[in-house]
Amino acid sequence: MKTNKSHQTKNDHIITDDLAFSAYLKMKGYRFIKSDRKRSKAFFTFEVAEDIEQLKVEFINSEFVNFYNEIRNLKKIISTK
């Protein structure tokens, strides 16, 4: 199993607690397998046969990241009022 801060890979699956990356994978048509909760964190499991590192690079360079960051910025504005 390969791990980093928020992603784990095993066989043809990726497990992540990154909500934005999970939404991106879902939008790209990757099969959602399950979600789990450990303590206060949610984890999402997807079936991914491609190179995980390449998917991460595509995600970082996508317009989706800009959209997600704008959502977070708007949430911050709401929470400060």
Buried (B, 14 or more C-beta within 10 A) or exposed (E): EEEEEEBBBEEEBBBBBBEBBBBBBEEBEBEEEEEEEEEEEEBBBBEBEEEBEEBBEBBEEBEBBEEBEEEEEEEEEEEEE
